[in-house]
Amino acid sequence: MAIYSKKIIIKLLNQSDTVGTADEKGAKLEELMCYIFEKIPGVSFIEKNILDTPRAHEIDIAFWNLQNKSDISFLDSVIIIECKNTSTPIGSMDVGWFVRKLQDRGSNHGILVSLSGITGASNGISNAHSEILNALTRDRIKIILITRDEILNLIRTQDLVKLMINKILSLTLHRTVN
């Protein structure tokens, strides 16, 4: 179990918030996700900003999950992460687009990092929530939503593992997105 540097996490979050363009913000958030996920034993970075052959869908980050040596063996061998650093929660259009990327690649899981969360998170079910629930029902795709506060609360890799397990359990058993 590896320990995260709070200093590195805060530095990369601050850089992601303060750099000029949306692309630069995304690149800093991707750098942070690489730092967080590569600390998990058995998980290694594959590639960033991956375009499919028709160049219709871009994947922000992909990791290889060596399942027989990984603490997150419950996830796919290829872990796909979408990064969103917006000042407001993202809506159903962004969530739905991510779901379509996962469908097209035959993925069973996807990690959606939205620093501001998704719309409707504090006042119940929204269309963004419905997109996540429909992906589960229709396609058996589990979307794990990770927010800024959750990232800031990470101390060790086991915290991230427990967070993802709890989110999958909540989604699967209670059909709730948290």
C-alpha positions in Angstrom: 0.0 0.0 0.0 1.6 3.3 -1.2 1.2 6.7 0.4 0.1 9.7 -1.6 1.9 13.0 -1.3 -0.8 15.6 -0.3 1.6 18.2 -1.5 1.7 16.7 -5.0 -2.1 16.3 -5.1 -2.7 19.9 -4.1 0.0 21.2 -6.4 -1.5 19.4 -9.5 -5.1 20.4 -8.5 -4.0 24.0 -8.2 -2.2 23.9 -11.5 -5.2 22.4 -13.1 -7.4 25.2 -11.8 -5.0 28.1 -12.8 -3.5 27.2 -16.1 -4.8 29.1 -19.1 -6.7 26.9 -21.6 -9.2 24.0 -21.1 -6.6 21.7 -22.8 -4.0 22.7 -20.2 -6.4 22.2 -17.4 -7.2 18.8 -18.7 -3.5 17.9 -19.1 -2.8 18.8 -15.4 -5.8 16.7 -14.2 -4.6 13.8 -16.4 -1.1 14.2 -14.8 -2.7 14.0 -11.4 -4.7 10.8 -12.3 -1.5 9.2 -13.6 0.2 10.0 -10.3 -2.7 8.5 -8.3 -3.4 5.4 -10.4 0.3 4.4 -11.1 0.9 4.1 -7.3 -1.5 1.1 -7.3 0.5 -2.1 -7.6 -0.2 -3.9 -10.9 -1.5 -0.7 -12.6 0.6 0.9 -15.3 0.0 3.9 -17.7 -0.6 3.0 -21.3 -1.4 6.2 -23.2 -3.2 9.6 -23.0 -5.4 11.3 -25.5 -6.1 8.2 -27.6 -8.2 8.6 -30.7 -10.1 5.7 -32.2 -9.6 4.8 -35.9 -12.5 7.0 -37.2 -11.2 9.8 -34.9 -14.6 10.2 -33.3 -13.9 9.5 -29.7 -10.9 10.5 -27.6 -10.0 8.7 -24.4 -8.2 10.9 -21.9 -6.2 8.2 -20.1 -5.8 4.4 -20.3 -4.1 2.2 -17.8 -3.2 -1.5 -17.9 -4.6 -3.4 -14.9 -2.6 -6.5 -14.3 -5.5 -8.2 -12.5 -3.6 -11.0 -10.8 -1.2 -8.5 -9.1 -3.6 -5.5 -8.7 -5.6 -4.3 -5.7 -8.3 -3.3 -8.3 -8.6 -6.7 -9.9 -12.4 -6.1 -9.9 -11.9 -3.5 -12.8 -11.3 -4.3 -16.4 -7.8 -5.1 -17.7 -7.9 -1.8 -19.5 -9.0 1.1 -17.3 -10.4 4.1 -19.1 -10.5 7.4 -17.4 -12.3 10.6 -18.5 -11.1 13.9 -16.8 -13.3 17.0 -16.5 -12.2 20.1 -14.7 -15.0 22.5 -15.1 -16.2 25.2 -12.7 -19.7 23.7 -12.6 -20.9 20.1 -12.4 -21.0 18.3 -15.7 -24.4 17.3 -17.2 -25.9 14.4 -19.0 -24.4 15.2 -22.3 -20.8 14.8 -21.0 -21.7 11.7 -19.0 -23.6 10.2 -22.0 -20.6 10.9 -24.3 -18.3 9.0 -21.9 -20.8 6.1 -21.8 -20.7 5.9 -25.6 -16.9 5.8 -25.6 -17.0 2.8 -23.2 -19.7 1.1 -25.2 -17.7 1.4 -28.4 -14.7 -0.2 -26.7 -16.6 -3.0 -25.0 -15.6 -1.8 -21.5 -17.4 -2.9 -18.4 -16.1 0.0 -16.2 -15.2 3.6 -16.6 -13.8 6.2 -14.2 -15.2 9.6 -14.6 -13.2 12.3 -12.8 -15.2 15.4 -12.5 -13.7 17.8 -10.0 -17.1 19.6 -9.7 -19.2 16.4 -9.7 -22.3 16.0 -11.9 -25.5 18.0 -12.0 -28.1 17.2 -9.4 -25.7 15.6 -6.9 -27.1 17.5 -3.9 -30.7 17.6 -4.9 -31.4 14.1 -6.1 -31.6 12.3 -9.4 -30.7 14.3 -12.6 -30.3 13.4 -16.2 -26.6 12.9 -15.5 -27.5 10.4 -12.8 -29.9 8.7 -15.2 -27.1 8.3 -17.8 -25.0 6.5 -15.3 -27.9 4.3 -14.1 -29.0 3.6 -17.8 -25.4 2.5 -18.6 -25.6 0.0 -15.8 -29.1 -1.3 -16.7 -28.7 -1.2 -20.5 -25.1 -2.1 -21.0 -23.8 -3.5 -17.7 -21.3 -0.6 -17.6 -20.4 0.7 -14.2 -19.3 4.4 -14.1 -17.2 5.3 -11.1 -17.5 9.1 -10.4 -14.6 10.7 -8.5 -14.7 14.3 -7.3 -12.2 16.9 -6.1 -13.1 16.3 -2.4 -12.6 12.6 -2.8 -9.2 13.1 -4.4 -8.2 15.5 -1.6 -9.2 12.9 1.0 -6.9 10.2 -0.4 -4.0 9.3 1.9 -3.0 5.9 0.6 -3.8 3.7 -2.4 -6.1 1.6 -0.2 -8.3 4.7 0.2 -8.8 4.8 -3.5 -9.5 1.1 -3.7 -12.1 1.3 -0.9 -13.7 4.4 -2.6 -14.1 2.6 -5.9 -15.5 -0.6 -4.2 -18.0 1.5 -2.3 -19.1 3.3 -5.4 -19.6 0.1 -7.3 -21.5 -1.4 -4.4 -23.7 1.6 -4.1 -24.4 1.7 -7.9 -25.0 -2.0 -8.2 -27.0 -2.7 -5.0 -28.8 0.6 -4.4 -28.7 2.1 -7.9 -27.4 5.3 -6.4 -24.6 7.6 -7.8 -22.5 9.2 -5.1 
